[in-house]
Amino acid sequence: MEAFAVPDVPEIRAGDDLATIVEERVDLRPDDVVVVASTVVSKAEGRTADLDAFPAGPRAVEIADRLESATGDEKDPRFAQAVLEESTELLMDAPFLLTETRFGHVNVNAGIDRSNVPDADLLLLPERPIESAARIREGLASEAPVVVTDTCGRPFRHGQRGVAIGWAGMPASRDWRGEADRDGHELEVTVQSVVDELAAAANLIAGEGDGGTPIVVIRNWSFGDHDGSDELFRSVESDFVRQALREWNYED
């Protein structure tokens, strides 16, 4: 497998055609996978906003006060309001905001970014990243699969890693159940989230900060002869961590 960054990607503005930007710089193959950071997808889709677009309601003011009390840092209630409006559920309100986005991704602050936004205060996640991935793929002559990524932390571990939030042209996961391991034992539970693994591999190449490169091509990787599934986000009924968080309360 090979992974390389798409070179010389310009600063993305609302209305830019990401598929064209990729194809002008890389001779894609049909079996390549194009991995695109959600930051540039959001910019192309005009998902920037100013804090003044989110006048704080009573709940946002309460959340900001609670966060300030828990962390000792001043919090802008307008940011809390933006998080609330971009979320379907607030799982934690202290010492940070853990939310579920409208498309099912659980992360901090509804994935709202306050960096790498030259002309606005906030960069929101794409509204429907699966549809975003499909649109980019439709614009590629090769119709290569596309994965849209974000970075977020993980329970029980330090640091962030790349994860998929949208994909098109390939299943989200590779299902090994019913196949045999090296000793001939039947695999009963193994489902591999390949879009997350491709996102993490691409993030190693893309990097972070002012030297980041937001689009990566993965080459010479194959899904293989396996069953696939588009299930990525756990349902509430099977997510015992989320169920526990609903009963948990942070004590200052």
C-alpha positions as CSV (number, residue, x, y, z in Angstrom):
1,M,0.0,0.0,0.0
2,E,1.2,3.5,-0.8
3,A,-0.1,6.8,0.5
4,F,0.9,10.3,-0.8
5,A,-0.4,13.8,-0.4
6,V,-2.0,15.6,-3.2
7,P,0.5,18.5,-3.9
8,D,-0.1,22.2,-4.0
9,V,-3.7,22.2,-2.8
10,P,-4.6,25.9,-2.6
11,E,-6.6,27.6,0.2
12,I,-10.1,26.3,-0.3
13,R,-13.0,28.8,-0.7
14,A,-16.7,28.3,-0.8
15,G,-17.8,26.8,-4.1
16,D,-14.4,25.3,-5.0
17,D,-14.6,22.0,-6.8
18,L,-12.5,19.5,-4.8
19,A,-12.7,16.8,-7.4
20,T,-11.2,19.1,-10.1
21,I,-8.5,20.2,-7.7
22,V,-7.5,16.6,-7.1
23,E,-7.6,15.6,-10.8
24,E,-5.5,18.6,-11.9
25,R,-2.7,17.4,-9.6
26,V,-2.9,13.5,-9.6
27,D,-3.4,10.9,-12.3
28,L,-5.9,8.9,-10.4
29,R,-6.5,5.2,-10.9
30,P,-10.0,3.6,-10.4
31,D,-8.8,1.5,-7.4
32,D,-7.2,4.5,-5.6
33,V,-8.9,5.9,-2.5
34,V,-9.1,9.7,-2.2
35,V,-9.1,10.8,1.5
36,V,-10.2,14.3,2.1
37,A,-10.0,16.3,5.4
38,S,-13.4,17.6,6.5
39,T,-11.8,21.0,6.9
40,V,-11.6,21.6,3.1
41,V,-14.9,19.9,2.5
42,S,-16.5,22.3,4.9
43,K,-14.8,25.3,3.4
44,A,-15.9,24.3,-0.1
45,E,-19.4,23.9,1.1
46,G,-19.4,27.3,2.8
47,R,-19.6,25.9,6.4
48,T,-17.9,28.8,8.0
49,A,-19.6,31.1,10.5
50,D,-19.0,33.9,12.9
51,L,-19.8,33.7,16.6
52,D,-22.3,36.5,16.2
53,A,-24.5,34.2,14.1
54,F,-25.1,32.2,17.4
55,P,-26.7,34.5,20.0
56,A,-26.6,32.6,23.2
57,G,-29.7,31.3,24.8
58,P,-30.2,30.5,28.5
59,R,-28.9,26.9,28.1
60,A,-25.7,28.1,26.3
61,V,-25.0,30.7,29.0
62,E,-25.5,28.0,31.7
63,I,-23.1,25.7,29.9
64,A,-20.5,28.4,29.4
65,D,-20.7,29.3,33.1
66,R,-20.3,25.6,34.1
67,L,-17.4,25.1,31.8
68,E,-15.7,28.2,33.2
69,S,-16.2,27.0,36.7
70,A,-14.8,23.6,35.9
71,T,-11.8,24.7,33.9
72,G,-11.0,28.2,35.2
73,D,-10.9,29.5,31.6
74,E,-13.4,32.1,30.3
75,K,-15.9,30.5,27.9
76,D,-17.9,32.3,25.2
77,P,-21.6,31.3,25.5
78,R,-22.0,31.9,21.7
79,F,-19.6,29.0,21.1
80,A,-21.7,26.8,23.4
81,Q,-24.8,27.9,21.4
82,A,-23.1,26.9,18.1
83,V,-22.3,23.5,19.6
84,L,-25.9,23.0,20.7
85,E,-27.2,23.9,17.3
86,E,-24.9,21.5,15.5
87,S,-25.8,18.6,17.9
88,T,-28.6,16.2,18.4
89,E,-27.5,15.2,21.9
90,L,-25.3,16.7,24.6
91,L,-23.7,13.7,26.3
92,M,-21.3,15.7,28.6
93,D,-21.4,19.4,29.5
94,A,-18.3,19.5,31.7
95,P,-15.4,19.5,31.8
96,F,-15.8,19.7,28.0
97,L,-18.7,19.3,25.6
98,L,-19.2,15.9,24.2
99,T,-22.0,15.7,21.6
100,E,-23.6,13.7,18.9
101,T,-23.7,15.5,15.5
102,R,-26.7,15.4,13.2
103,F,-25.1,12.6,11.2
104,G,-24.3,10.4,14.2
105,H,-20.7,11.1,15.0
106,V,-19.9,11.5,18.7
107,N,-17.1,14.0,19.3
108,V,-16.0,17.1,21.3
109,N,-17.7,20.4,20.5
110,A,-19.7,18.9,17.6
111,G,-16.4,18.9,15.7
112,I,-16.4,22.7,15.4
113,D,-12.9,24.1,14.6
114,R,-11.6,27.5,15.5
115,S,-8.3,27.1,13.7
116,N,-7.5,27.3,10.0
117,V,-10.4,29.6,9.3
118,P,-8.9,32.8,7.8
119,D,-12.2,34.6,7.1
120,A,-14.5,33.6,10.0
121,D,-14.6,32.6,13.6
122,L,-15.8,29.0,13.2
123,L,-15.5,26.1,10.8
124,L,-18.5,23.6,11.1
125,L,-18.4,20.0,10.0
126,P,-20.1,19.2,6.7
127,E,-23.8,18.8,7.3
128,R,-24.1,15.4,5.5
129,P,-20.5,14.1,4.9
130,I,-21.7,10.9,3.2
131,E,-23.4,13.0,0.6
132,S,-20.2,15.2,0.4
133,A,-18.1,12.1,-0.3
134,A,-20.5,11.0,-3.0
135,R,-20.4,14.5,-4.7
136,I,-16.6,14.5,-4.8
137,R,-16.6,11.0,-6.2
138,E,-19.1,11.9,-8.9
139,G,-16.7,14.6,-10.0
140,L,-13.8,12.2,-10.5
141,A,-13.4,10.7,-13.9
142,S,-11.9,7.5,-12.3
143,E,-14.9,7.2,-9.8
144,A,-12.3,6.3,-7.2
145,P,-13.7,5.8,-3.7
146,V,-13.7,8.8,-1.4
147,V,-13.4,9.1,2.4
148,V,-14.0,12.3,4.3
149,T,-12.2,12.5,7.6
150,D,-12.0,14.3,10.9
151,T,-9.6,14.1,13.8
152,C,-10.8,13.3,17.3
153,G,-9.7,11.8,20.6
154,R,-10.5,8.4,21.9
155,P,-11.6,7.1,25.3
156,F,-8.8,5.6,27.4
157,R,-6.0,7.0,25.2
158,H,-4.2,10.3,24.8
159,G,-4.0,12.2,21.5
160,Q,-6.1,12.4,18.4
161,R,-6.3,10.3,15.3
162,G,-8.1,10.4,11.9
163,V,-11.5,8.9,11.6
164,A,-14.0,8.7,8.8
165,I,-17.2,10.7,8.9
166,G,-18.3,10.2,5.3
167,W,-17.5,7.7,2.5
168,A,-18.6,6.7,-1.0
169,G,-17.7,4.0,-3.4
170,M,-16.8,1.4,-0.8
171,P,-18.2,-0.2,2.3
172,A,-17.4,1.3,5.7
173,S,-16.3,-2.0,7.2
174,R,-14.9,-5.4,6.2
175,D,-16.7,-8.3,7.8
176,W,-14.5,-11.3,8.7
177,R,-17.2,-13.2,10.6
178,G,-17.5,-16.8,9.3
179,E,-14.0,-16.8,7.9
180,A,-11.2,-18.8,9.5
181,D,-8.1,-17.6,11.3
182,R,-4.6,-19.0,10.8
183,D,-5.4,-22.0,13.0
184,G,-8.7,-22.8,11.3
185,H,-10.9,-21.3,14.0
186,E,-14.0,-19.5,12.8
187,L,-14.0,-15.8,13.4
188,E,-17.2,-14.8,15.2
189,V,-17.1,-11.1,16.1
190,T,-14.4,-9.4,13.9
191,V,-15.7,-6.5,11.8
192,Q,-12.9,-4.2,10.6
193,S,-13.6,-0.5,10.2
194,V,-11.6,0.0,7.1
195,V,-12.7,3.6,6.4
196,D,-11.4,4.6,9.9
197,E,-8.1,2.8,9.3
198,L,-7.7,4.5,5.9
199,A,-8.5,7.8,7.5
200,A,-5.8,7.2,10.2
201,A,-3.2,6.2,7.6
202,A,-4.0,9.3,5.6
203,N,-3.7,11.5,8.6
204,L,-0.1,10.4,9.1
205,I,0.7,11.8,5.7
206,A,-1.6,14.9,5.9
207,G,-0.2,16.1,9.2
208,E,-1.6,19.0,11.2
209,G,-0.9,22.7,11.7
210,D,0.3,25.1,9.0
211,G,2.2,22.4,7.2
212,G,-0.8,20.2,6.8
213,T,-1.9,18.7,3.4
214,P,-5.6,18.1,3.4
215,I,-6.0,15.5,0.6
216,V,-4.2,12.1,0.5
217,V,-4.4,9.3,-2.1
218,I,-4.1,5.7,-1.0
219,R,-2.9,3.4,-3.7
220,N,-2.5,-0.4,-4.1
221,W,-4.9,-1.2,-1.3
222,S,-7.7,-3.6,-1.9
223,F,-10.9,-4.3,0.1
224,G,-10.6,-8.0,-0.8
225,D,-13.2,-10.7,-1.1
226,H,-15.1,-10.0,2.0
227,D,-18.6,-9.0,3.0
228,G,-19.0,-5.3,3.6
229,S,-21.2,-3.1,5.7
230,D,-22.0,0.6,5.9
231,E,-22.5,0.5,9.6
232,L,-20.0,2.8,11.3
233,F,-21.7,4.7,14.2
234,R,-23.1,2.5,17.0
235,S,-26.8,2.6,17.7
236,V,-27.8,3.9,21.1
237,E,-29.1,0.5,22.0
238,S,-25.7,-1.1,21.5
239,D,-23.6,1.8,22.8
240,F,-23.2,1.0,26.5
241,V,-20.7,3.9,27.0
242,R,-23.2,6.4,25.8
243,Q,-25.9,4.9,28.0
244,A,-23.6,5.2,31.0
245,L,-22.7,8.8,30.1
246,R,-26.4,9.7,30.2
247,E,-26.5,8.7,33.8
248,W,-23.2,10.3,34.7
249,N,-22.7,13.8,36.1
250,Y,-19.5,15.8,36.4
251,E,-18.8,17.1,39.9
252,D,-16.8,20.4,40.1
